[in-house]
Amino acid sequence: MTITRADDRVMDLGKLFPADRFVCDAASRSAFESDGLAAFRAKPLAVVIPETADEIVAAVRWCFENDVPFVARGSGTSLSGGSLPVADGIVIALNRMNRILDLNPDARTAVVEPGVINLKVSQAADPYGLYFAPDPSSQTVCTIGGNVAFNAGGAHCLKYGMTSNHVLGMKVVTAAGEVVTMGGASTESIGPDYTGLFCGSEGLFGIALEITLRLLPKPEMFHTVLIGYDSLRAAGDAVSAVIESGLLPGAIEIMDAVSIEAAEAAVKCNYPTGAAAVLIVELEGPKERIAFERELLQRVITATSPVVQMIAKDHEQRMGIWKGRKSVFSAVGRLSPDFLVQDGVVPRNRLGEALVAIEKLSVDSGIRIANVFHAGDGNLHPLIMFDGNIDGMLHRAEAVAADLSQLCISMGGSITGEHGVGMEKRDFLAKMYDANTVEMFDRLRRAFDPKLISNPGKMFPGPEAPSLGMAGLHPLEKAGVIQRE
Ligand SMILES: Cc1cc2nc3c(=O)[nH]c(=O)nc-3n(C[C@H](O)[C@H](O)[C@H](O)COP(=O)(O)OP(=O)(O)OC[C@H]3O[C@@H](n4cnc5c(N)ncnc54)[C@H](O)[C@@H]3O)c2cc1C
C-alpha cells in the first residue's frame, strides 16, 4: 500500500484513541465502505469510535486543523448514500455513544447520546406510559443522530410530524470544532428554530453530541383496519377520502400486490386474499373518541368500494397487520437479488395519479417496482427491483429512480420525504430549488463548516458522478447533468 501524506497525518489522529477504537487496517475499514445504498462504495482512511462527547470533539477538531474530511455514522442504514465515507477522510462511528443520559417522565423528555437506537428510547419510556413518536421502519437499528440528520419519519408522522417536531434541544460540535447549544428542554424555545435548522442537515453542519427528545403519552387504544382494493389507484384515492372526512389517523399505509406477495412469503401475515393493493388505517386515542371515529371511518371506507376488509380484533391481530407492513423491505430481498428504495413525495390528493404513472414506468422500463409507503404523507417508497449481476441493470434501475424523482418534482412534490438527499439525489436539488435558494443553503452550510470537511459531496450538486466505482456512464452523466473528473 502506498503511504501518502494524508495517511501519515491519520496516524497522528490515532494517538487520540486507544488502539481498539482506531480502525486503520484495510479489512476492518471495509465494514464501513458503504451504507444501505450499497451501489456506492468508498474506503475511508480510518475509522474512529468515540465513547465520549469529548472524544468526538477532539476528532472533529483534529480534522479541522488538518483539513481532513469526516463523516458521522450512526448505523449506516441510509438508503441515499448519506453516510457513505469520503475516500480520503475519516469515519466517526457513533454506535458506542448509546447512553440515555436522562429520562424525565414529568417533563416528558429524554436526553440521549447520538448513537442511541430509536426503539430503545420508546422501550425506556414505556414503564412511564410514554413513547418516542417518530418510528422509521428501521427503528430497531437506526440511531437518533441519524434520525436527526435526515429528519427521519415513519408510519406515525402523518399525525405527529417528523423527527424535528420531537427534538427540543441539542448540543452540537460544528465542523469548525465549536461546541454549541441549540434549543433547550422546553417546548418554548428562544429565537429562531436553530434546532430545526440542524434537523435534516444530513451531517453537513457537524455532529450532534447530545439530543433532548420530546416524549408523548401512549395512546389509550388503537383501531386498525386493513382494506383491500382492486387497483393501486383505488387505494391511493381512498387515502384522500379518509383525510377529506376530517379524520387524522395515527397511520395510513399502502402496500401493492408485489409487497403483499413478498410479505406473505416472508412472514405469513395472513392478509385477506383477492386485493391488488391494501390500505392500512390505524386510529388511535382515547376510547370515547375512537368509538366515534371508527364509525366515521367505516362510512368513508364503504364509500370507496373496497373488495375486502379486516378489522384487527385484538393486539395480536393488530401486530399481525403491522408485521406484514414492516417486513416488506427485507421481504422484497426474496423476490429480487437487488433493489433501490426511492423516497419521493407527491401531493396527497394526486397519489392515485402518481401510482398509475409508476405502474406505467415499470411496464415501459421492464423493471418490477414494489410500492409500500406512508400514504397519509404522500410519501412514496417505490422499491425498484433488479439483478446487479446482469450487465447494465443497475444503471437501468438508477434511470428509473431518476425518472421517479423527476415525476415527484413535476407533480409539485419533493425528491425526498425522509431518507435525505444524500449522494443519490443531490443532482436533483437544483431541480427543486432555484439557484439563489441553493446558494443560500450553501452559505448556511459554510457558516457551520467553512472548510467544507463535514460529509462533503452529499446533498449539494457536485462535479463527481455518484457511483464512481461503477463501470459505464451513470444516467445523469449521459444526460449531461454531472461529470466524472
Ligand atoms: C429497512 C429500512 C427501512 C427504513 N425505513 C425508514 C422510514 O420508515 N423512515 C425513515 O425516515 N427512514 C427510513 N430508513 C432510512 C434510515 O434508516 C433512516 O434515515 C435513519 O434515520 C438513518 O439512521 P442511521 O443511524 O442508520 O444513520 P446513518 O445512515 O449512519 O447516517 C445517516 C446520515 O446521518 C448523519 N449522521 C449520523 N449521526 C449523526 C450525528 N450524530 N450528527 C450529525 N449527523 C449524523 C450521517 O452523516 C448521514 O448523513 C430505512 C432504512 C432501512 C434500511
The ligand as an SDF file (V2000), in Angstrom:
LIG
                    3D

 53 58  0  0  0  0  0  0  0  0999 V2000
  -35.1740   -1.3230    6.0400 C   0  0  0  0  0  0  0  0  0  0  0  0
  -35.1120    0.1810    6.1620 C   0  0  0  0  0  0  0  0  0  0  0  0
  -36.2740    0.8950    6.4390 C   0  0  0  0  0  0  0  0  0  0  0  0
  -36.2330    2.2920    6.5760 C   0  0  0  0  0  0  0  0  0  0  0  0
  -37.3920    2.9620    6.8770 N   0  0  0  0  0  0  0  0  0  0  0  0
  -37.3420    4.3000    7.0810 C   0  0  0  0  0  0  0  0  0  0  0  0
  -38.5240    5.0190    7.4460 C   0  0  0  0  0  0  0  0  0  0  0  0
  -39.6170    4.4610    7.5850 O   0  0  0  0  0  0  0  0  0  0  0  0
  -38.3990    6.3510    7.6450 N   0  0  0  0  0  0  0  0  0  0  0  0
  -37.1840    6.9990    7.5250 C   0  0  0  0  0  0  0  0  0  0  0  0
  -37.1300    8.2000    7.7450 O   0  0  0  0  0  0  0  0  0  0  0  0
  -36.0810    6.3370    7.1680 N   0  0  0  0  0  0  0  0  0  0  0  0
  -36.1080    5.0130    6.9570 C   0  0  0  0  0  0  0  0  0  0  0  0
  -34.9660    4.3500    6.5970 N   0  0  0  0  0  0  0  0  0  0  0  0
  -33.6960    5.0960    6.3810 C   0  0  0  0  0  0  0  0  0  0  0  0
  -32.7840    5.2210    7.6300 C   0  0  0  0  0  0  0  0  0  0  0  0
  -32.9330    4.1050    8.4880 O   0  0  0  0  0  0  0  0  0  0  0  0
  -33.0940    6.4710    8.4220 C   0  0  0  0  0  0  0  0  0  0  0  0
  -32.9760    7.6210    7.6110 O   0  0  0  0  0  0  0  0  0  0  0  0
  -32.2430    6.6670    9.6830 C   0  0  0  0  0  0  0  0  0  0  0  0
  -32.5910    7.9090   10.2660 O   0  0  0  0  0  0  0  0  0  0  0  0
  -30.7540    6.6280    9.4670 C   0  0  0  0  0  0  0  0  0  0  0  0
  -30.1480    6.4210   10.7420 O   0  0  0  0  0  0  0  0  0  0  0  0
  -28.6840    5.8020   10.8810 P   0  0  0  0  0  0  0  0  0  0  0  0
  -28.3220    5.7800   12.3260 O   0  0  0  0  0  0  0  0  0  0  0  0
  -28.5690    4.4960   10.1850 O   0  0  0  0  0  0  0  0  0  0  0  0
  -27.8490    6.9040   10.1250 O   0  0  0  0  0  0  0  0  0  0  0  0
  -26.6370    6.7330    9.0910 P   0  0  0  0  0  0  0  0  0  0  0  0
  -27.0620    6.0060    7.8750 O   0  0  0  0  0  0  0  0  0  0  0  0
  -25.4450    6.2360    9.8060 O   0  0  0  0  0  0  0  0  0  0  0  0
  -26.4140    8.2700    8.7230 O   0  0  0  0  0  0  0  0  0  0  0  0
  -27.4020    8.9960    8.0470 C   0  0  0  0  0  0  0  0  0  0  0  0
  -26.9730   10.4570    7.9740 C   0  0  0  0  0  0  0  0  0  0  0  0
  -26.9070   10.9890    9.2950 O   0  0  0  0  0  0  0  0  0  0  0  0
  -25.6190   11.5770    9.5400 C   0  0  0  0  0  0  0  0  0  0  0  0
  -25.3940   11.4150   10.9890 N   0  0  0  0  0  0  0  0  0  0  0  0
  -25.4290   10.2640   11.7030 C   0  0  0  0  0  0  0  0  0  0  0  0
  -25.2600   10.5470   13.0070 N   0  0  0  0  0  0  0  0  0  0  0  0
  -25.1200   11.8990   13.1200 C   0  0  0  0  0  0  0  0  0  0  0  0
  -24.9180   12.8010   14.1980 C   0  0  0  0  0  0  0  0  0  0  0  0
  -24.8240   12.3820   15.4750 N   0  0  0  0  0  0  0  0  0  0  0  0
  -24.8160   14.1180   13.9180 N   0  0  0  0  0  0  0  0  0  0  0  0
  -24.9060   14.5850   12.6490 C   0  0  0  0  0  0  0  0  0  0  0  0
  -25.0930   13.7780   11.5940 N   0  0  0  0  0  0  0  0  0  0  0  0
  -25.2030   12.4550   11.8300 C   0  0  0  0  0  0  0  0  0  0  0  0
  -24.6980   10.8170    8.6160 C   0  0  0  0  0  0  0  0  0  0  0  0
  -23.5310   11.5540    8.3550 O   0  0  0  0  0  0  0  0  0  0  0  0
  -25.5830   10.6620    7.3890 C   0  0  0  0  0  0  0  0  0  0  0  0
  -25.5900   11.8450    6.6440 O   0  0  0  0  0  0  0  0  0  0  0  0
  -34.9890    2.9660    6.4280 C   0  0  0  0  0  0  0  0  0  0  0  0
  -33.8240    2.2440    6.1630 C   0  0  0  0  0  0  0  0  0  0  0  0
  -33.8810    0.8680    6.0190 C   0  0  0  0  0  0  0  0  0  0  0  0
  -32.5980    0.1290    5.7260 C   0  0  0  0  0  0  0  0  0  0  0  0
  1  2  1  0
  2  3  1  0
  2 52  2  0
  3  4  2  0
  4  5  1  0
  4 50  1  0
  5  6  2  0
  6  7  1  0
  6 13  1  0
  7  8  2  0
  7  9  1  0
  9 10  1  0
 10 11  2  0
 10 12  1  0
 12 13  2  0
 13 14  1  0
 14 15  1  0
 14 50  1  0
 15 16  1  0
 16 17  1  0
 16 18  1  0
 18 19  1  0
 18 20  1  0
 20 21  1  0
 20 22  1  0
 22 23  1  0
 23 24  1  0
 24 25  2  0
 24 26  1  0
 24 27  1  0
 27 28  1  0
 28 29  2  0
 28 30  1  0
 28 31  1  0
 31 32  1  0
 32 33  1  0
 33 34  1  0
 33 48  1  0
 34 35  1  0
 35 36  1  0
 35 46  1  0
 36 37  1  0
 36 45  1  0
 37 38  2  0
 38 39  1  0
 39 40  1  0
 39 45  2  0
 40 41  1  0
 40 42  2  0
 42 43  1  0
 43 44  2  0
 44 45  1  0
 46 47  1  0
 46 48  1  0
 48 49  1  0
 50 51  2  0
 51 52  1  0
 52 53  1  0
M  END
$$$$
